[in-house]
Amino acid sequence: MKNLASRFLKDESGATAIEYGLIASLIAVVIIGAATTLGSKISNTFSQVSNQLR
């Protein structure tokens, strides 16, 4: 039983998976934020061009 507990405490594969998951979610949040901002700017640009063509 003691051996099982010591192996469990030394195993870091779960922590690594959690770290990769956190990094991936942070990257996704940054991409979503950038896409939202870029989408707004592109929409405004097209609206301005459309207004100029009228």
N, CA, C and O atoms as a GROMACS GRO file, in nm:
protein
  216
    1MET      N    1   0.082  -0.120   0.000
    1MET     CA    2   0.000   0.000   0.000
    1MET      C    3   0.087   0.126   0.000
    1MET      O    4   0.056   0.224  -0.068
    2LYS      N    5   0.194   0.122   0.077
    2LYS     CA    6   0.285   0.235   0.083
    2LYS      C    7   0.350   0.260  -0.053
    2LYS      O    8   0.369   0.374  -0.095
    3ASN      N    9   0.384   0.150  -0.122
    3ASN     CA   10   0.445   0.160  -0.254
    3ASN      C   11   0.347   0.224  -0.353
    3ASN      O   12   0.387   0.305  -0.436
    4LEU      N   13   0.221   0.188  -0.346
    4LEU     CA   14   0.118   0.242  -0.434
    4LEU      C   15   0.101   0.392  -0.411
    4LEU      O   16   0.088   0.469  -0.507
    5ALA      N   17   0.102   0.434  -0.286
    5ALA     CA   18   0.088   0.576  -0.254
    5ALA      C   19   0.208   0.656  -0.303
    5ALA      O   20   0.192   0.768  -0.353
    6SER      N   21   0.327   0.602  -0.290
    6SER     CA   22   0.446   0.675  -0.334
    6SER      C   23   0.450   0.686  -0.487
    6SER      O   24   0.491   0.790  -0.540
    7ARG      N   25   0.406   0.581  -0.558
    7ARG     CA   26   0.399   0.589  -0.705
    7ARG      C   27   0.295   0.693  -0.747
    7ARG      O   28   0.317   0.767  -0.843
    8PHE      N   29   0.184   0.698  -0.678
    8PHE     CA   30   0.079   0.794  -0.710
    8PHE      C   31   0.128   0.937  -0.692
    8PHE      O   32   0.098   1.023  -0.774
    9LEU      N   33   0.202   0.963  -0.586
    9LEU     CA   34   0.252   1.097  -0.560
    9LEU      C   35   0.361   1.139  -0.658
    9LEU      O   36   0.378   1.258  -0.686
   10LYS      N   37   0.436   1.042  -0.711
   10LYS     CA   38   0.544   1.074  -0.806
   10LYS      C   39   0.493   1.089  -0.949
   10LYS      O   40   0.561   1.148  -1.033
   11ASP      N   41   0.374   1.038  -0.978
   11ASP     CA   42   0.320   1.043  -1.114
   11ASP      C   43   0.275   1.186  -1.146
   11ASP      O   44   0.187   1.240  -1.080
   12GLU      N   45   0.337   1.246  -1.249
   12GLU     CA   46   0.305   1.383  -1.286
   12GLU      C   47   0.238   1.392  -1.423
   12GLU      O   48   0.223   1.502  -1.476
   13SER      N   49   0.198   1.281  -1.481
   13SER     CA   50   0.139   1.284  -1.615
   13SER      C   51   0.005   1.356  -1.615
   13SER      O   52  -0.028   1.424  -1.712
   14GLY      N   53  -0.072   1.344  -1.509
   14GLY     CA   54  -0.199   1.415  -1.500
   14GLY      C   55  -0.179   1.565  -1.492
   14GLY      O   56  -0.254   1.641  -1.554
   15ALA      N   57  -0.079   1.608  -1.417
   15ALA     CA   58  -0.050   1.751  -1.405
   15ALA      C   59  -0.007   1.808  -1.539
   15ALA      O   60  -0.043   1.921  -1.572
   16THR      N   61   0.069   1.733  -1.614
   16THR     CA   62   0.113   1.779  -1.746
   16THR      C   63  -0.006   1.794  -1.839
   16THR      O   64  -0.014   1.892  -1.914
   17ALA      N   65  -0.097   1.700  -1.836
   17ALA     CA   66  -0.216   1.708  -1.921
   17ALA      C   67  -0.300   1.830  -1.884
   17ALA      O   68  -0.353   1.897  -1.973
   18ILE      N   69  -0.312   1.859  -1.757
   18ILE     CA   70  -0.388   1.976  -1.712
   18ILE      C   71  -0.320   2.103  -1.759
   18ILE      O   72  -0.387   2.197  -1.803
   19GLU      N   73  -0.188   2.108  -1.750
   19GLU     CA   74  -0.114   2.226  -1.796
   19GLU      C   75  -0.134   2.249  -1.946
   19GLU      O   76  -0.156   2.362  -1.989
   20TYR      N   77  -0.126   2.142  -2.025
   20TYR     CA   78  -0.150   2.156  -2.169
   20TYR      C   79  -0.293   2.201  -2.196
   20TYR      O   80  -0.316   2.280  -2.288
   21GLY      N   81  -0.387   2.152  -2.120
   21GLY     CA   82  -0.525   2.194  -2.136
   21GLY      C   83  -0.544   2.341  -2.105
   21GLY      O   84  -0.616   2.411  -2.176
   22LEU      N   85  -0.479   2.389  -2.000
   22LEU     CA   86  -0.487   2.532  -1.965
   22LEU      C   87  -0.423   2.619  -2.073
   22LEU      O   88  -0.476   2.725  -2.106
   23ILE      N   89  -0.310   2.575  -2.126
   23ILE     CA   90  -0.243   2.651  -2.232
   23ILE      C   91  -0.332   2.656  -2.356
   23ILE      O   92  -0.347   2.762  -2.418
   24ALA      N   93  -0.392   2.543  -2.393
   24ALA     CA   94  -0.479   2.539  -2.511
   24ALA      C   95  -0.601   2.628  -2.492
   24ALA      O   96  -0.642   2.696  -2.586
   25SER      N   97  -0.658   2.630  -2.372
   25SER     CA   98  -0.775   2.714  -2.349
   25SER      C   99  -0.737   2.862  -2.351
   25SER      O  100  -0.814   2.945  -2.399
   26LEU      N  101  -0.620   2.896  -2.301
   26LEU     CA  102  -0.574   3.035  -2.306
   26LEU      C  103  -0.552   3.080  -2.450
   26LEU      O  104  -0.588   3.192  -2.486
   27ILE      N  105  -0.493   2.994  -2.530
   27ILE     CA  106  -0.472   3.026  -2.671
   27ILE      C  107  -0.606   3.044  -2.741
   27ILE      O  108  -0.621   3.134  -2.823
   28ALA      N  109  -0.703   2.960  -2.709
   28ALA     CA  110  -0.836   2.972  -2.770
   28ALA      C  111  -0.902   3.104  -2.733
   28ALA      O  112  -0.965   3.167  -2.817
   29VAL      N  113  -0.888   3.146  -2.609
   29VAL     CA  114  -0.947   3.273  -2.565
   29VAL      C  115  -0.882   3.390  -2.641
   29VAL      O  116  -0.952   3.482  -2.682
   30VAL      N  117  -0.752   3.385  -2.658
   30VAL     CA  118  -0.682   3.491  -2.732
   30VAL      C  119  -0.728   3.494  -2.878
   30VAL      O  120  -0.751   3.601  -2.933
   31ILE      N  121  -0.740   3.378  -2.939
   31ILE     CA  122  -0.784   3.372  -3.079
   31ILE      C  123  -0.926   3.425  -3.093
   31ILE      O  124  -0.955   3.500  -3.187
   32ILE      N  125  -1.014   3.388  -3.002
   32ILE     CA  126  -1.153   3.436  -3.008
   32ILE      C  127  -1.157   3.588  -2.991
   32ILE      O  128  -1.230   3.656  -3.063
   33GLY      N  129  -1.080   3.639  -2.898
   33GLY     CA  130  -1.075   3.784  -2.878
   33GLY      C  131  -1.022   3.857  -3.000
   33GLY      O  132  -1.077   3.960  -3.039
   34ALA      N  133  -0.917   3.804  -3.059
   34ALA     CA  134  -0.860   3.867  -3.178
   34ALA      C  135  -0.957   3.861  -3.295
   34ALA      O  136  -0.971   3.958  -3.369
   35ALA      N  137  -1.023   3.748  -3.314
   35ALA     CA  138  -1.118   3.734  -3.424
   35ALA      C  139  -1.236   3.827  -3.406
   35ALA      O  140  -1.285   3.883  -3.504
   36THR      N  141  -1.283   3.844  -3.284
   36THR     CA  142  -1.395   3.934  -3.258
   36THR      C  143  -1.356   4.078  -3.290
   36THR      O  144  -1.432   4.150  -3.355
   37THR      N  145  -1.240   4.119  -3.244
   37THR     CA  146  -1.193   4.256  -3.270
   37THR      C  147  -1.171   4.278  -3.419
   37THR      O  148  -1.213   4.380  -3.474
   38LEU      N  149  -1.106   4.183  -3.484
   38LEU     CA  150  -1.080   4.194  -3.626
   38LEU      C  151  -1.211   4.195  -3.705
   38LEU      O  152  -1.225   4.270  -3.802
   39GLY      N  153  -1.305   4.113  -3.665
   39GLY     CA  154  -1.435   4.109  -3.731
   39GLY      C  155  -1.507   4.241  -3.721
   39GLY      O  156  -1.569   4.286  -3.819
   40SER      N  157  -1.502   4.304  -3.607
   40SER     CA  158  -1.566   4.435  -3.588
   40SER      C  159  -1.501   4.540  -3.678
   40SER      O  160  -1.570   4.620  -3.740
   41LYS      N  161  -1.370   4.539  -3.683
   41LYS     CA  162  -1.299   4.638  -3.765
   41LYS      C  163  -1.329   4.617  -3.913
   41LYS      O  164  -1.347   4.714  -3.987
   42ILE      N  165  -1.333   4.492  -3.957
   42ILE     CA  166  -1.363   4.464  -4.097
   42ILE      C  167  -1.506   4.506  -4.129
   42ILE      O  168  -1.532   4.563  -4.235
   43SER      N  169  -1.598   4.478  -4.039
   43SER     CA  170  -1.737   4.518  -4.060
   43SER      C  171  -1.750   4.670  -4.072
   43SER      O  172  -1.821   4.720  -4.158
   44ASN      N  173  -1.680   4.742  -3.985
   44ASN     CA  174  -1.683   4.889  -3.992
   44ASN      C  175  -1.623   4.940  -4.123
   44ASN      O  176  -1.674   5.035  -4.183
   45THR      N  177  -1.515   4.876  -4.168
   45THR     CA  178  -1.452   4.916  -4.294
   45THR      C  179  -1.548   4.895  -4.411
   45THR      O  180  -1.560   4.982  -4.496
   46PHE      N  181  -1.614   4.781  -4.417
   46PHE     CA  182  -1.708   4.756  -4.524
   46PHE      C  183  -1.827   4.852  -4.518
   46PHE      O  184  -1.878   4.894  -4.621
   47SER      N  185  -1.870   4.885  -4.398
   47SER     CA  186  -1.980   4.981  -4.385
   47SER      C  187  -1.938   5.118  -4.437
   47SER      O  188  -2.017   5.184  -4.505
   48GLN      N  189  -1.818   5.160  -4.408
   48GLN     CA  190  -1.769   5.289  -4.456
   48GLN      C  191  -1.758   5.289  -4.609
   48GLN      O  192  -1.795   5.387  -4.674
   49VAL      N  193  -1.708   5.182  -4.664
   49VAL     CA  194  -1.696   5.172  -4.810
   49VAL      C  195  -1.835   5.174  -4.873
   49VAL      O  196  -1.857   5.241  -4.975
   50SER      N  197  -1.928   5.102  -4.814
   50SER     CA  198  -2.065   5.099  -4.865
   50SER      C  199  -2.127   5.236  -4.860
   50SER      O  200  -2.196   5.276  -4.954
   51ASN      N  201  -2.105   5.309  -4.753
   51ASN     CA  202  -2.160   5.445  -4.740
   51ASN      C  203  -2.098   5.539  -4.842
   51ASN      O  204  -2.166   5.628  -4.894
   52GLN      N  205  -1.973   5.521  -4.872
   52GLN     CA  206  -1.905   5.606  -4.970
   52GLN      C  207  -1.955   5.578  -5.112
   52GLN      O  208  -1.955   5.668  -5.196
   53LEU      N  209  -1.998   5.456  -5.138
   53LEU     CA  210  -2.045   5.422  -5.271
   53LEU      C  211  -2.188   5.467  -5.298
   53LEU      O  212  -2.231   5.469  -5.413
   54ARG      N  213  -2.261   5.503  -5.196
   54ARG     CA  214  -2.401   5.544  -5.213
   54ARG      C  215  -2.412   5.678  -5.273
   54ARG      O  216  -2.522   5.728  -5.294
   0.00000   0.00000   0.00000
